[in-house]
Amino acid sequence: MRIVVIFKLKEGVDPAAYEAWARGTDIPGVNALSSVRNFTVHKTTGLFGSDAAAPYDYVEIIDIHGVDPFVAEISTEEFQKVAAAFGEFADNPQFMMTEDL
């Protein structure tokens, strides 16, 4: 199962500050969860075949073993601190559940 997260940074957020936090806290923290197979963060660079900017700044890919174990782990007080920090950076992130065809 995969969760795809798309978001823009909040107005006034320094991309370098977010990226440092993502590399130092978010990526290793989420990857340490036993319910997560793999977690990656990707900075958008544009739209393929166009000079236009992408509609979102970042895309996260979270591969999980199952929804219930993942929800249990992200519901802990410790992880909620990470989620709160993410909320300081991300403007209305969209968490999309997916399944392979």
NORMOUR-V408638 format. One record per helix or strand of 2 or more residues. SS is the DSSP state (H for helix, E for strand). FROM is the first residue (numbers start at 1). TO is the last residue. Records with the same first field share a line. If there is no record, write none. Layout:
SS: FROM-TO ; FROM-TO
This chain:
E: 2-9 ; 36-43 ; 58-64 ; 90-98
H: 15-31 ; 67-74 ; 77-89
